[in-house]
Amino acid sequence: MENFRDCYVQEKRKFNLTHSEEEWLNNRKLIPEYIEKQLEIIKEQKLRVQTYGDLSQSQALQEEQPIKINKPKSMEEGYF
């Protein structure tokens, strides 16, 4: 039940950021259109994950920075 509430609050905040109260009070179709648009986005994301796999894991691997190893001073001076 808590997950549903969190999701509801998150979507309500997104909606309120993009649409003023006056706007949706004057146009009652705005809320159902917004919901349909968000559901379509979710469907597209699920289809993309099924087709191409989870890109978040591959992106995380690409974003990792190479590890720099400090050389011992003796290697820098050419003793080896």
C-alpha positions in Angstrom: 0.0 0.0 0.0 2.9 2.3 0.8 4.4 1.8 -2.7 1.1 2.8 -4.3 0.9 6.0 -2.2 4.5 6.9 -3.1 3.8 6.4 -6.8 0.6 8.5 -6.5 2.4 11.3 -4.8 5.2 11.3 -7.3 2.9 11.4 -10.3 0.8 14.1 -8.7 3.9 16.2 -8.2 4.9 15.7 -11.8 1.5 16.7 -13.1 1.3 19.8 -10.8 4.7 20.9 -12.1 3.5 20.8 -15.7 -0.1 22.0 -15.3 -1.5 24.7 -13.1 -4.6 24.2 -11.0 -6.6 26.7 -13.2 -5.5 24.8 -16.3 -6.8 21.4 -15.2 -10.0 22.9 -13.6 -10.9 24.5 -16.9 -10.0 21.4 -18.9 -11.2 18.2 -17.2 -9.8 16.1 -20.0 -6.3 17.1 -19.1 -5.9 14.5 -16.3 -7.1 11.5 -18.3 -4.9 12.6 -21.3 -1.9 12.9 -18.9 -2.5 9.4 -17.5 -2.8 7.9 -21.0 0.4 9.6 -22.1 2.3 8.3 -19.0 1.0 4.7 -19.5 2.1 4.9 -23.1 5.6 5.9 -22.0 5.7 3.0 -19.5 4.6 0.6 -22.3 7.4 1.9 -24.6 10.0 1.5 -21.8 8.9 -2.0 -21.1 9.1 -2.9 -24.8 12.5 -1.3 -25.1 13.8 -3.4 -22.1 12.4 -6.6 -23.7 13.9 -5.8 -27.0 17.3 -4.4 -26.0 17.7 -5.5 -22.5 18.2 -3.4 -19.4 20.3 -0.4 -20.6 20.9 0.9 -17.1 23.4 -1.9 -16.4 25.4 -1.4 -19.6 25.4 2.4 -19.1 26.7 2.0 -15.6 29.5 -0.1 -16.9 30.4 2.5 -19.6 30.3 5.3 -17.0 32.9 3.7 -14.7 36.2 5.6 -14.7 39.4 3.6 -15.2 41.4 3.1 -12.0 44.6 5.0 -11.8 47.5 3.2 -10.2 50.3 5.2 -8.7 53.6 3.9 -9.8 56.2 3.4 -7.1 58.9 6.1 -7.2 61.5 3.5 -8.1 59.6 2.7 -11.4 59.4 6.4 -12.4 63.2 6.8 -12.0 63.8 3.8 -14.2 65.4 1.3 -11.7 63.5 -1.6 -13.2 
